[in-house]
Amino acid sequence: MSRYIDIQDAVNLLMKKLDNDYLDGYSYLEELKELPTADVKPVVRGEWIPGGDFPVRCSNCGRGSVQPENFCMTCGADMRGGNDGN
């Protein structure tokens, strides 16, 4: 199972180790494992496609919509474009 940490916490830990002129790789990795994890949720992306009885349909769940929005009202897919996190 994936665990996500705040990158700034990791940078701060590394900087503290470097400030002390002490960087033991094993110790550093053990401390990284102890950083608190972030509560994250995967982003589901989709796009509005022309479709049947409705002007557009969600490419993720297939439900129709009269007015395209930034998110699908049925499945919550992010319709703002791109699969690269932008």
Secondary structure, 3 states (H helix, E strand, C coil): CCCCCCHHHHHHHHHHHHHCCCCCHHHHHHHHHHCCCCCCCCCCECCEEEECCEEEEECCCCCEECCCCCECCCCCCECCCCCCCC
